Amino acid sequence: MAKQTMTIRIEPEVRSSLDAVAAAADRDRAWVVNEALSAYLETYRWQIEHIQQGVREAKAGKFVSAGEVKKVVARLLRK
């Protein structure tokens, strides 16, 4: 697939960090940015999917019981 050029403005500290990661990975800056954006977008898509699923379940009246919520909270508080 053909690559496209996009211009963005970033903080100097972000560019320094980006350059450091690129150097450590022995890759160019564009590769690091593409990897970072891909990871971000994959995570964001996953979150949106799950939020939308939760909304659909809520609209359908699918909720856990208060007792189940208490069990989960109690388990989390023990950790």
N, CA, C and O atoms as a Maestro MAE file, in Angstrom:
{
 s_m_m2io_version
 :::
 2.0.0
}

f_m_ct {
 s_m_title
 :::
 protein
 m_atom[316] {
  # First column is atom index #
  i_m_mmod_type
  r_m_x_coord
  r_m_y_coord
  r_m_z_coord
  i_m_residue_number
  s_m_chain_name
  s_m_pdb_residue_name
  s_m_pdb_atom_name
  i_m_atomic_number
  :::
  1 25 0.850 -1.174 0.000 1 A "MET " " N  " 7
  2 3 0.000 0.000 0.000 1 A "MET " " CA " 6
  3 2 0.897 1.239 0.000 1 A "MET " " C  " 6
  4 15 1.914 1.291 0.692 1 A "MET " " O  " 8
  5 25 0.498 2.224 -0.786 2 A "ALA " " N  " 7
  6 3 1.268 3.462 -0.875 2 A "ALA " " CA " 6
  7 2 1.149 4.244 0.429 2 A "ALA " " C  " 6
  8 15 0.090 4.291 1.053 2 A "ALA " " O  " 8
  9 25 2.235 4.838 0.811 3 A "LYS " " N  " 7
  10 3 2.247 5.661 2.024 3 A "LYS " " CA " 6
  11 2 1.785 7.069 1.667 3 A "LYS " " C  " 6
  12 15 1.930 7.522 0.531 3 A "LYS " " O  " 8
  13 25 1.230 7.744 2.657 4 A "GLN " " N  " 7
  14 3 0.808 9.124 2.485 4 A "GLN " " CA " 6
  15 2 1.538 9.990 3.497 4 A "GLN " " C  " 6
  16 15 1.885 9.531 4.585 4 A "GLN " " O  " 8
  17 25 1.765 11.223 3.138 5 A "THR " " N  " 7
  18 3 2.448 12.163 4.016 5 A "THR " " CA " 6
  19 2 1.426 12.960 4.805 5 A "THR " " C  " 6
  20 15 0.401 13.387 4.272 5 A "THR " " O  " 8
  21 25 1.722 13.154 6.095 6 A "MET " " N  " 7
  22 3 0.868 13.954 6.955 6 A "MET " " CA " 6
  23 2 1.785 14.802 7.839 6 A "MET " " C  " 6
  24 15 2.768 14.298 8.382 6 A "MET " " O  " 8
  25 25 1.470 16.052 7.978 7 A "THR " " N  " 7
  26 3 2.268 16.948 8.797 7 A "THR " " CA " 6
  27 2 1.539 17.207 10.104 7 A "THR " " C  " 6
  28 15 0.348 17.520 10.110 7 A "THR " " O  " 8
  29 25 2.263 17.075 11.215 8 A "ILE " " N  " 7
  30 3 1.694 17.361 12.531 8 A "ILE " " CA " 6
  31 2 2.667 18.219 13.325 8 A "ILE " " C  " 6
  32 15 3.853 18.294 13.002 8 A "ILE " " O  " 8
  33 25 2.163 18.854 14.349 9 A "ARG " " N  " 7
  34 3 3.010 19.633 15.256 9 A "ARG " " CA " 6
  35 2 3.111 18.857 16.563 9 A "ARG " " C  " 6
  36 15 2.106 18.395 17.103 9 A "ARG " " O  " 8
  37 25 4.330 18.721 17.063 10 A "ILE " " N  " 7
  38 3 4.539 18.022 18.328 10 A "ILE " " CA " 6
  39 2 5.440 18.855 19.228 10 A "ILE " " C  " 6
  40 15 6.204 19.703 18.766 10 A "ILE " " O  " 8
  41 25 5.329 18.595 20.504 11 A "GLU " " N  " 7
  42 3 6.171 19.276 21.483 11 A "GLU " " CA " 6
  43 2 7.629 18.825 21.317 11 A "GLU " " C  " 6
  44 15 7.877 17.684 20.928 11 A "GLU " " O  " 8
  45 25 8.585 19.699 21.606 12 A "PRO " " N  " 7
  46 3 9.996 19.323 21.481 12 A "PRO " " CA " 6
  47 2 10.361 18.096 22.315 12 A "PRO " " C  " 6
  48 15 11.171 17.272 21.891 12 A "PRO " " O  " 8
  49 25 9.757 17.974 23.509 13 A "GLU " " N  " 7
  50 3 10.056 16.825 24.370 13 A "GLU " " CA " 6
  51 2 9.570 15.527 23.730 13 A "GLU " " C  " 6
  52 15 10.217 14.486 23.841 13 A "GLU " " O  " 8
  53 25 8.424 15.608 23.061 14 A "VAL " " N  " 7
  54 3 7.879 14.419 22.395 14 A "VAL " " CA " 6
  55 2 8.805 14.011 21.251 14 A "VAL " " C  " 6
  56 15 9.065 12.824 21.052 14 A "VAL " " O  " 8
  57 25 9.299 14.986 20.506 15 A "ARG " " N  " 7
  58 3 10.208 14.667 19.406 15 A "ARG " " CA " 6
  59 2 11.503 14.053 19.919 15 A "ARG " " C  " 6
  60 15 12.030 13.119 19.315 15 A "ARG " " O  " 8
  61 25 12.012 14.568 21.019 16 A "SER " " N  " 7
  62 3 13.228 13.995 21.603 16 A "SER " " CA " 6
  63 2 13.000 12.548 22.020 16 A "SER " " C  " 6
  64 15 13.838 11.678 21.778 16 A "SER " " O  " 8
  65 25 11.858 12.304 22.650 17 A "SER " " N  " 7
  66 3 11.526 10.939 23.060 17 A "SER " " CA " 6
  67 2 11.353 10.034 21.853 17 A "SER " " C  " 6
  68 15 11.809 8.891 21.850 17 A "SER " " O  " 8
  69 25 10.697 10.549 20.839 18 A "LEU " " N  " 7
  70 3 10.487 9.799 19.603 18 A "LEU " " CA " 6
  71 2 11.828 9.432 18.966 18 A "LEU " " C  " 6
  72 15 12.027 8.297 18.534 18 A "LEU " " O  " 8
  73 25 12.731 10.387 18.912 19 A "ASP " " N  " 7
  74 3 14.056 10.128 18.341 19 A "ASP " " CA " 6
  75 2 14.824 9.100 19.165 19 A "ASP " " C  " 6
  76 15 15.532 8.259 18.610 19 A "ASP " " O  " 8
  77 25 14.686 9.166 20.483 20 A "ALA " " N  " 7
  78 3 15.376 8.200 21.346 20 A "ALA " " CA " 6
  79 2 14.837 6.789 21.119 20 A "ALA " " C  " 6
  80 15 15.608 5.832 21.045 20 A "ALA " " O  " 8
  81 25 13.527 6.661 21.010 21 A "VAL " " N  " 7
  82 3 12.929 5.342 20.759 21 A "VAL " " CA " 6
  83 2 13.356 4.827 19.391 21 A "VAL " " C  " 6
  84 15 13.700 3.653 19.250 21 A "VAL " " O  " 8
  85 25 13.337 5.689 18.388 22 A "ALA " " N  " 7
  86 3 13.749 5.293 17.041 22 A "ALA " " CA " 6
  87 2 15.199 4.814 17.029 22 A "ALA " " C  " 6
  88 15 15.523 3.806 16.402 22 A "ALA " " O  " 8
  89 25 16.056 5.535 17.719 23 A "ALA " " N  " 7
  90 3 17.468 5.139 17.775 23 A "ALA " " CA " 6
  91 2 17.634 3.803 18.487 23 A "ALA " " C  " 6
  92 15 18.386 2.942 18.030 23 A "ALA " " O  " 8
  93 25 16.937 3.629 19.599 24 A "ALA " " N  " 7
  94 3 17.050 2.381 20.367 24 A "ALA " " CA " 6
  95 2 16.530 1.191 19.565 24 A "ALA " " C  " 6
  96 15 17.048 0.081 19.688 24 A "ALA " " O  " 8
  97 25 15.505 1.424 18.743 25 A "ALA " " N  " 7
  98 3 14.921 0.352 17.936 25 A "ALA " " CA " 6
  99 2 15.629 0.187 16.591 25 A "ALA " " C  " 6
  100 15 15.308 -0.718 15.820 25 A "ALA " " O  " 8
  101 25 16.586 1.061 16.317 26 A "ASP " " N  " 7
  102 3 17.298 1.077 15.040 26 A "ASP " " CA " 6
  103 2 16.315 1.196 13.876 26 A "ASP " " C  " 6
  104 15 16.430 0.500 12.867 26 A "ASP " " O  " 8
  105 25 15.350 2.094 14.045 27 A "ARG " " N  " 7
  106 3 14.325 2.360 13.046 27 A "ARG " " CA " 6
  107 2 14.246 3.861 12.815 27 A "ARG " " C  " 6
  108 15 14.802 4.645 13.585 27 A "ARG " " O  " 8
  109 25 13.559 4.254 11.762 28 A "ASP " " N  " 7
  110 3 13.403 5.685 11.554 28 A "ASP " " CA " 6
  111 2 12.176 6.197 12.318 28 A "ASP " " C  " 6
  112 15 11.346 5.420 12.791 28 A "ASP " " O  " 8
  113 25 12.091 7.501 12.419 29 A "ARG " " N  " 7
  114 3 11.019 8.151 13.166 29 A "ARG " " CA " 6
  115 2 9.644 7.767 12.628 29 A "ARG " " C  " 6
  116 15 8.720 7.530 13.407 29 A "ARG " " O  " 8
  117 25 9.498 7.702 11.301 30 A "ALA " " N  " 7
  118 3 8.201 7.369 10.697 30 A "ALA " " CA " 6
  119 2 7.734 5.983 11.118 30 A "ALA " " C  " 6
  120 15 6.542 5.781 11.352 30 A "ALA " " O  " 8
  121 25 8.650 5.026 11.217 31 A "TRP " " N  " 7
  122 3 8.281 3.674 11.629 31 A "TRP " " CA " 6
  123 2 7.725 3.688 13.049 31 A "TRP " " C  " 6
  124 15 6.707 3.057 13.333 31 A "TRP " " O  " 8
  125 25 8.402 4.413 13.937 32 A "VAL " " N  " 7
  126 3 7.965 4.483 15.333 32 A "VAL " " CA " 6
  127 2 6.584 5.137 15.424 32 A "VAL " " C  " 6
  128 15 5.718 4.655 16.154 32 A "VAL " " O  " 8
  129 25 6.381 6.211 14.698 33 A "VAL " " N  " 7
  130 3 5.089 6.901 14.719 33 A "VAL " " CA " 6
  131 2 3.998 5.980 14.183 33 A "VAL " " C  " 6
  132 15 2.918 5.913 14.770 33 A "VAL " " O  " 8
  133 25 4.248 5.274 13.092 34 A "ASN " " N  " 7
  134 3 3.256 4.348 12.547 34 A "ASN " " CA " 6
  135 2 2.922 3.232 13.524 34 A "ASN " " C  " 6
  136 15 1.754 2.872 13.671 34 A "ASN " " O  " 8
  137 25 3.927 2.679 14.194 35 A "GLU " " N  " 7
  138 3 3.692 1.636 15.190 35 A "GLU " " CA " 6
  139 2 2.870 2.169 16.364 35 A "GLU " " C  " 6
  140 15 1.941 1.512 16.834 35 A "GLU " " O  " 8
  141 25 3.222 3.360 16.826 36 A "ALA " " N  " 7
  142 3 2.512 3.958 17.956 36 A "ALA " " CA " 6
  143 2 1.059 4.256 17.599 36 A "ALA " " C  " 6
  144 15 0.156 3.972 18.386 36 A "ALA " " O  " 8
  145 25 0.830 4.820 16.432 37 A "LEU " " N  " 7
  146 3 -0.536 5.123 16.006 37 A "LEU " " CA " 6
  147 2 -1.350 3.850 15.812 37 A "LEU " " C  " 6
  148 15 -2.522 3.799 16.184 37 A "LEU " " O  " 8
  149 25 -0.741 2.834 15.236 38 A "SER " " N  " 7
  150 3 -1.449 1.570 15.048 38 A "SER " " CA " 6
  151 2 -1.861 0.967 16.385 38 A "SER " " C  " 6
  152 15 -2.988 0.497 16.534 38 A "SER " " O  " 8
  153 25 -0.949 0.980 17.361 39 A "ALA " " N  " 7
  154 3 -1.262 0.437 18.685 39 A "ALA " " CA " 6
  155 2 -2.359 1.248 19.360 39 A "ALA " " C  " 6
  156 15 -3.270 0.680 19.962 39 A "ALA " " O  " 8
  157 25 -2.280 2.558 19.265 40 A "TYR " " N  " 7
  158 3 -3.292 3.427 19.857 40 A "TYR " " CA " 6
  159 2 -4.657 3.155 19.232 40 A "TYR " " C  " 6
  160 15 -5.647 2.992 19.944 40 A "TYR " " O  " 8
  161 25 -4.708 3.108 17.903 41 A "LEU " " N  " 7
  162 3 -5.976 2.914 17.217 41 A "LEU " " CA " 6
  163 2 -6.580 1.545 17.507 41 A "LEU " " C  " 6
  164 15 -7.796 1.419 17.649 41 A "LEU " " O  " 8
  165 25 -5.741 0.531 17.593 42 A "GLU " " N  " 7
  166 3 -6.232 -0.811 17.936 42 A "GLU " " CA " 6
  167 2 -6.861 -0.802 19.327 42 A "GLU " " C  " 6
  168 15 -7.938 -1.367 19.521 42 A "GLU " " O  " 8
  169 25 -6.211 -0.177 20.283 43 A "THR " " N  " 7
  170 3 -6.739 -0.086 21.641 43 A "THR " " CA " 6
  171 2 -8.020 0.721 21.670 43 A "THR " " C  " 6
  172 15 -8.982 0.331 22.331 43 A "THR " " O  " 8
  173 25 -8.049 1.826 20.974 44 A "TYR " " N  " 7
  174 3 -9.224 2.698 20.954 44 A "TYR " " CA " 6
  175 2 -10.415 1.981 20.323 44 A "TYR " " C  " 6
  176 15 -11.537 2.069 20.822 44 A "TYR " " O  " 8
  177 25 -10.163 1.273 19.225 45 A "ARG " " N  " 7
  178 3 -11.243 0.518 18.578 45 A "ARG " " CA " 6
  179 2 -11.794 -0.541 19.526 45 A "ARG " " C  " 6
  180 15 -13.008 -0.731 19.606 45 A "ARG " " O  " 8
  181 25 -10.915 -1.230 20.240 46 A "TRP " " N  " 7
  182 3 -11.326 -2.256 21.196 46 A "TRP " " CA " 6
  183 2 -12.208 -1.627 22.278 46 A "TRP " " C  " 6
  184 15 -13.262 -2.165 22.616 46 A "TRP " " O  " 8
  185 25 -11.774 -0.495 22.812 47 A "GLN " " N  " 7
  186 3 -12.554 0.171 23.853 47 A "GLN " " CA " 6
  187 2 -13.934 0.571 23.344 47 A "GLN " " C  " 6
  188 15 -14.937 0.332 24.017 47 A "GLN " " O  " 8
  189 25 -13.992 1.173 22.172 48 A "ILE " " N  " 7
  190 3 -15.259 1.613 21.602 48 A "ILE " " CA " 6
  191 2 -16.185 0.421 21.380 48 A "ILE " " C  " 6
  192 15 -17.372 0.493 21.696 48 A "ILE " " O  " 8
  193 25 -15.651 -0.678 20.836 49 A "GLU " " N  " 7
  194 3 -16.442 -1.886 20.630 49 A "GLU " " CA " 6
  195 2 -17.076 -2.367 21.926 49 A "GLU " " C  " 6
  196 15 -18.264 -2.686 21.965 49 A "GLU " " O  " 8
  197 25 -16.276 -2.418 22.990 50 A "HIS " " N  " 7
  198 3 -16.775 -2.913 24.266 50 A "HIS " " CA " 6
  199 2 -17.758 -1.941 24.926 50 A "HIS " " C  " 6
  200 15 -18.710 -2.364 25.583 50 A "HIS " " O  " 8
  201 25 -17.528 -0.675 24.753 51 A "ILE " " N  " 7
  202 3 -18.474 0.314 25.283 51 A "ILE " " CA " 6
  203 2 -19.809 0.174 24.550 51 A "ILE " " C  " 6
  204 15 -20.869 0.171 25.177 51 A "ILE " " O  " 8
  205 25 -19.752 0.058 23.234 52 A "GLN " " N  " 7
  206 3 -20.980 -0.085 22.462 52 A "GLN " " CA " 6
  207 2 -21.714 -1.376 22.828 52 A "GLN " " C  " 6
  208 15 -22.943 -1.384 22.896 52 A "GLN " " O  " 8
  209 25 -20.981 -2.463 23.063 53 A "GLN " " N  " 7
  210 3 -21.592 -3.720 23.485 53 A "GLN " " CA " 6
  211 2 -22.281 -3.545 24.833 53 A "GLN " " C  " 6
  212 15 -23.392 -4.035 25.033 53 A "GLN " " O  " 8
  213 25 -21.626 -2.850 25.753 54 A "GLY " " N  " 7
  214 3 -22.221 -2.595 27.056 54 A "GLY " " CA " 6
  215 2 -23.482 -1.760 26.960 54 A "GLY " " C  " 6
  216 15 -24.449 -2.010 27.679 54 A "GLY " " O  " 8
  217 25 -23.483 -0.781 26.088 55 A "VAL " " N  " 7
  218 3 -24.668 0.061 25.894 55 A "VAL " " CA " 6
  219 2 -25.808 -0.783 25.322 55 A "VAL " " C  " 6
  220 15 -26.956 -0.661 25.751 55 A "VAL " " O  " 8
  221 25 -25.481 -1.643 24.346 56 A "ARG " " N  " 7
  222 3 -26.521 -2.514 23.773 56 A "ARG " " CA " 6
  223 2 -27.112 -3.434 24.850 56 A "ARG " " C  " 6
  224 15 -28.327 -3.623 24.912 56 A "ARG " " O  " 8
  225 25 -26.247 -4.001 25.691 57 A "GLU " " N  " 7
  226 3 -26.721 -4.879 26.764 57 A "GLU " " CA " 6
  227 2 -27.570 -4.108 27.766 57 A "GLU " " C  " 6
  228 15 -28.595 -4.606 28.232 57 A "GLU " " O  " 8
  229 25 -27.145 -2.897 28.095 58 A "ALA " " N  " 7
  230 3 -27.918 -2.088 29.043 58 A "ALA " " CA " 6
  231 2 -29.290 -1.756 28.471 58 A "ALA " " C  " 6
  232 15 -30.295 -1.823 29.179 58 A "ALA " " O  " 8
  233 25 -29.333 -1.399 27.192 59 A "LYS " " N  " 7
  234 3 -30.620 -1.092 26.565 59 A "LYS " " CA " 6
  235 2 -31.537 -2.312 26.529 59 A "LYS " " C  " 6
  236 15 -32.762 -2.189 26.552 59 A "LYS " " O  " 8
  237 25 -30.915 -3.499 26.471 60 A "ALA " " N  " 7
  238 3 -31.688 -4.739 26.456 60 A "ALA " " CA " 6
  239 2 -32.058 -5.190 27.869 60 A "ALA " " C  " 6
  240 15 -32.728 -6.209 28.042 60 A "ALA " " O  " 8
  241 25 -31.623 -4.433 28.876 61 A "GLY " " N  " 7
  242 3 -31.952 -4.759 30.257 61 A "GLY " " CA " 6
  243 2 -31.070 -5.823 30.870 61 A "GLY " " C  " 6
  244 15 -31.428 -6.406 31.893 61 A "GLY " " O  " 8
  245 25 -29.921 -6.089 30.266 62 A "LYS " " N  " 7
  246 3 -29.012 -7.121 30.776 62 A "LYS " " CA " 6
  247 2 -28.040 -6.490 31.777 62 A "LYS " " C  " 6
  248 15 -27.056 -5.856 31.396 62 A "LYS " " O  " 8
  249 25 -28.336 -6.677 33.044 63 A "PHE " " N  " 7
  250 3 -27.497 -6.159 34.117 63 A "PHE " " CA " 6
  251 2 -27.141 -7.289 35.063 63 A "PHE " " C  " 6
  252 15 -27.875 -8.272 35.165 63 A "PHE " " O  " 8
  253 25 -26.022 -7.157 35.755 64 A "VAL " " N  " 7
  254 3 -25.701 -8.143 36.790 64 A "VAL " " CA " 6
  255 2 -26.456 -7.766 38.058 64 A "VAL " " C  " 6
  256 15 -26.862 -6.619 38.241 64 A "VAL " " O  " 8
  257 25 -26.632 -8.743 38.914 65 A "SER " " N  " 7
  258 3 -27.359 -8.484 40.155 65 A "SER " " CA " 6
  259 2 -26.483 -7.688 41.120 65 A "SER " " C  " 6
  260 15 -25.260 -7.644 40.991 65 A "SER " " O  " 8
  261 25 -27.144 -7.063 42.086 66 A "ALA " " N  " 7
  262 3 -26.413 -6.315 43.116 66 A "ALA " " CA " 6
  263 2 -25.494 -7.255 43.889 66 A "ALA " " C  " 6
  264 15 -24.389 -6.869 44.272 66 A "ALA " " O  " 8
  265 25 -25.941 -8.473 44.115 67 A "GLY " " N  " 7
  266 3 -25.115 -9.454 44.820 67 A "GLY " " CA " 6
  267 2 -23.835 -9.772 44.073 67 A "GLY " " C  " 6
  268 15 -22.770 -9.887 44.680 67 A "GLY " " O  " 8
  269 25 -23.932 -9.916 42.762 68 A "GLU " " N  " 7
  270 3 -22.748 -10.196 41.948 68 A "GLU " " CA " 6
  271 2 -21.776 -9.018 41.985 68 A "GLU " " C  " 6
  272 15 -20.563 -9.218 42.048 68 A "GLU " " O  " 8
  273 25 -22.295 -7.802 41.948 69 A "VAL " " N  " 7
  274 3 -21.447 -6.612 42.033 69 A "VAL " " CA " 6
  275 2 -20.706 -6.609 43.365 69 A "VAL " " C  " 6
  276 15 -19.508 -6.327 43.406 69 A "VAL " " O  " 8
  277 25 -21.400 -6.918 44.444 70 A "LYS " " N  " 7
  278 3 -20.766 -6.948 45.778 70 A "LYS " " CA " 6
  279 2 -19.664 -7.985 45.830 70 A "LYS " " C  " 6
  280 15 -18.613 -7.737 46.422 70 A "LYS " " O  " 8
  281 25 -19.885 -9.160 45.216 71 A "LYS " " N  " 7
  282 3 -18.853 -10.212 45.203 71 A "LYS " " CA " 6
  283 2 -17.595 -9.720 44.484 71 A "LYS " " C  " 6
  284 15 -16.477 -9.912 44.964 71 A "LYS " " O  " 8
  285 25 -17.791 -9.094 43.347 72 A "VAL " " N  " 7
  286 3 -16.646 -8.622 42.561 72 A "VAL " " CA " 6
  287 2 -15.899 -7.528 43.321 72 A "VAL " " C  " 6
  288 15 -14.670 -7.544 43.379 72 A "VAL " " O  " 8
  289 25 -16.627 -6.585 43.899 73 A "VAL " " N  " 7
  290 3 -15.992 -5.506 44.655 73 A "VAL " " CA " 6
  291 2 -15.228 -6.080 45.843 73 A "VAL " " C  " 6
  292 15 -14.101 -5.663 46.107 73 A "VAL " " O  " 8
  293 25 -15.812 -7.011 46.549 74 A "ALA " " N  " 7
  294 3 -15.140 -7.628 47.697 74 A "ALA " " CA " 6
  295 2 -13.857 -8.329 47.256 74 A "ALA " " C  " 6
  296 15 -12.828 -8.228 47.924 74 A "ALA " " O  " 8
  297 25 -13.920 -9.042 46.124 75 A "ARG " " N  " 7
  298 3 -12.732 -9.720 45.608 75 A "ARG " " CA " 6
  299 2 -11.643 -8.706 45.246 75 A "ARG " " C  " 6
  300 15 -10.469 -8.924 45.547 75 A "ARG " " O  " 8
  301 25 -12.020 -7.619 44.612 76 A "LEU " " N  " 7
  302 3 -11.044 -6.597 44.219 76 A "LEU " " CA " 6
  303 2 -10.425 -5.904 45.433 76 A "LEU " " C  " 6
  304 15 -9.245 -5.552 45.412 76 A "LEU " " O  " 8
  305 25 -11.200 -5.711 46.468 77 A "LEU " " N  " 7
  306 3 -10.687 -5.053 47.667 77 A "LEU " " CA " 6
  307 2 -9.706 -5.949 48.427 77 A "LEU " " C  " 6
  308 15 -8.856 -5.448 49.162 77 A "LEU " " O  " 8
  309 25 -9.816 -7.258 48.257 78 A "ARG " " N  " 7
  310 3 -8.882 -8.182 48.930 78 A "ARG " " CA " 6
  311 2 -7.511 -8.169 48.299 78 A "ARG " " C  " 6
  312 15 -6.539 -8.557 48.947 78 A "ARG " " O  " 8
  313 25 -7.398 -7.739 47.060 79 A "LYS " " N  " 7
  314 3 -6.110 -7.776 46.330 79 A "LYS " " CA " 6
  315 2 -5.153 -6.768 46.838 79 A "LYS " " C  " 6
  316 15 -4.033 -6.671 46.336 79 A "LYS " " O  " 8
  :::
 }
 m_bond[315] {
  # First column is bond index #
  i_m_from
  i_m_to
  i_m_order
  :::
  1 1 2 1
  2 2 3 1
  3 3 4 2
  4 3 5 1
  5 5 6 1
  6 6 7 1
  7 7 8 2
  8 7 9 1
  9 9 10 1
  10 10 11 1
  11 11 12 2
  12 11 13 1
  13 13 14 1
  14 14 15 1
  15 15 16 2
  16 15 17 1
  17 17 18 1
  18 18 19 1
  19 19 20 2
  20 19 21 1
  21 21 22 1
  22 22 23 1
  23 23 24 2
  24 23 25 1
  25 25 26 1
  26 26 27 1
  27 27 28 2
  28 27 29 1
  29 29 30 1
  30 30 31 1
  31 31 32 2
  32 31 33 1
  33 33 34 1
  34 34 35 1
  35 35 36 2
  36 35 37 1
  37 37 38 1
  38 38 39 1
  39 39 40 2
  40 39 41 1
  41 41 42 1
  42 42 43 1
  43 43 44 2
  44 43 45 1
  45 45 46 1
  46 46 47 1
  47 47 48 2
  48 47 49 1
  49 49 50 1
  50 50 51 1
  51 51 52 2
  52 51 53 1
  53 53 54 1
  54 54 55 1
  55 55 56 2
  56 55 57 1
  57 57 58 1
  58 58 59 1
  59 59 60 2
  60 59 61 1
  61 61 62 1
  62 62 63 1
  63 63 64 2
  64 63 65 1
  65 65 66 1
  66 66 67 1
  67 67 68 2
  68 67 69 1
  69 69 70 1
  70 70 71 1
  71 71 72 2
  72 71 73 1
  73 73 74 1
  74 74 75 1
  75 75 76 2
  76 75 77 1
  77 77 78 1
  78 78 79 1
  79 79 80 2
  80 79 81 1
  81 81 82 1
  82 82 83 1
  83 83 84 2
  84 83 85 1
  85 85 86 1
  86 86 87 1
  87 87 88 2
  88 87 89 1
  89 89 90 1
  90 90 91 1
  91 91 92 2
  92 91 93 1
  93 93 94 1
  94 94 95 1
  95 95 96 2
  96 95 97 1
  97 97 98 1
  98 98 99 1
  99 99 100 2
  100 99 101 1
  101 101 102 1
  102 102 103 1
  103 103 104 2
  104 103 105 1
  105 105 106 1
  106 106 107 1
  107 107 108 2
  108 107 109 1
  109 109 110 1
  110 110 111 1
  111 111 112 2
  112 111 113 1
  113 113 114 1
  114 114 115 1
  115 115 116 2
  116 115 117 1
  117 117 118 1
  118 118 119 1
  119 119 120 2
  120 119 121 1
  121 121 122 1
  122 122 123 1
  123 123 124 2
  124 123 125 1
  125 125 126 1
  126 126 127 1
  127 127 128 2
  128 127 129 1
  129 129 130 1
  130 130 131 1
  131 131 132 2
  132 131 133 1
  133 133 134 1
  134 134 135 1
  135 135 136 2
  136 135 137 1
  137 137 138 1
  138 138 139 1
  139 139 140 2
  140 139 141 1
  141 141 142 1
  142 142 143 1
  143 143 144 2
  144 143 145 1
  145 145 146 1
  146 146 147 1
  147 147 148 2
  148 147 149 1
  149 149 150 1
  150 150 151 1
  151 151 152 2
  152 151 153 1
  153 153 154 1
  154 154 155 1
  155 155 156 2
  156 155 157 1
  157 157 158 1
  158 158 159 1
  159 159 160 2
  160 159 161 1
  161 161 162 1
  162 162 163 1
  163 163 164 2
  164 163 165 1
  165 165 166 1
  166 166 167 1
  167 167 168 2
  168 167 169 1
  169 169 170 1
  170 170 171 1
  171 171 172 2
  172 171 173 1
  173 173 174 1
  174 174 175 1
  175 175 176 2
  176 175 177 1
  177 177 178 1
  178 178 179 1
  179 179 180 2
  180 179 181 1
  181 181 182 1
  182 182 183 1
  183 183 184 2
  184 183 185 1
  185 185 186 1
  186 186 187 1
  187 187 188 2
  188 187 189 1
  189 189 190 1
  190 190 191 1
  191 191 192 2
  192 191 193 1
  193 193 194 1
  194 194 195 1
  195 195 196 2
  196 195 197 1
  197 197 198 1
  198 198 199 1
  199 199 200 2
  200 199 201 1
  201 201 202 1
  202 202 203 1
  203 203 204 2
  204 203 205 1
  205 205 206 1
  206 206 207 1
  207 207 208 2
  208 207 209 1
  209 209 210 1
  210 210 211 1
  211 211 212 2
  212 211 213 1
  213 213 214 1
  214 214 215 1
  215 215 216 2
  216 215 217 1
  217 217 218 1
  218 218 219 1
  219 219 220 2
  220 219 221 1
  221 221 222 1
  222 222 223 1
  223 223 224 2
  224 223 225 1
  225 225 226 1
  226 226 227 1
  227 227 228 2
  228 227 229 1
  229 229 230 1
  230 230 231 1
  231 231 232 2
  232 231 233 1
  233 233 234 1
  234 234 235 1
  235 235 236 2
  236 235 237 1
  237 237 238 1
  238 238 239 1
  239 239 240 2
  240 239 241 1
  241 241 242 1
  242 242 243 1
  243 243 244 2
  244 243 245 1
  245 245 246 1
  246 246 247 1
  247 247 248 2
  248 247 249 1
  249 249 250 1
  250 250 251 1
  251 251 252 2
  252 251 253 1
  253 253 254 1
  254 254 255 1
  255 255 256 2
  256 255 257 1
  257 257 258 1
  258 258 259 1
  259 259 260 2
  260 259 261 1
  261 261 262 1
  262 262 263 1
  263 263 264 2
  264 263 265 1
  265 265 266 1
  266 266 267 1
  267 267 268 2
  268 267 269 1
  269 269 270 1
  270 270 271 1
  271 271 272 2
  272 271 273 1
  273 273 274 1
  274 274 275 1
  275 275 276 2
  276 275 277 1
  277 277 278 1
  278 278 279 1
  279 279 280 2
  280 279 281 1
  281 281 282 1
  282 282 283 1
  283 283 284 2
  284 283 285 1
  285 285 286 1
  286 286 287 1
  287 287 288 2
  288 287 289 1
  289 289 290 1
  290 290 291 1
  291 291 292 2
  292 291 293 1
  293 293 294 1
  294 294 295 1
  295 295 296 2
  296 295 297 1
  297 297 298 1
  298 298 299 1
  299 299 300 2
  300 299 301 1
  301 301 302 1
  302 302 303 1
  303 303 304 2
  304 303 305 1
  305 305 306 1
  306 306 307 1
  307 307 308 2
  308 307 309 1
  309 309 310 1
  310 310 311 1
  311 311 312 2
  312 311 313 1
  313 313 314 1
  314 314 315 1
  315 315 316 2
  :::
 }
}
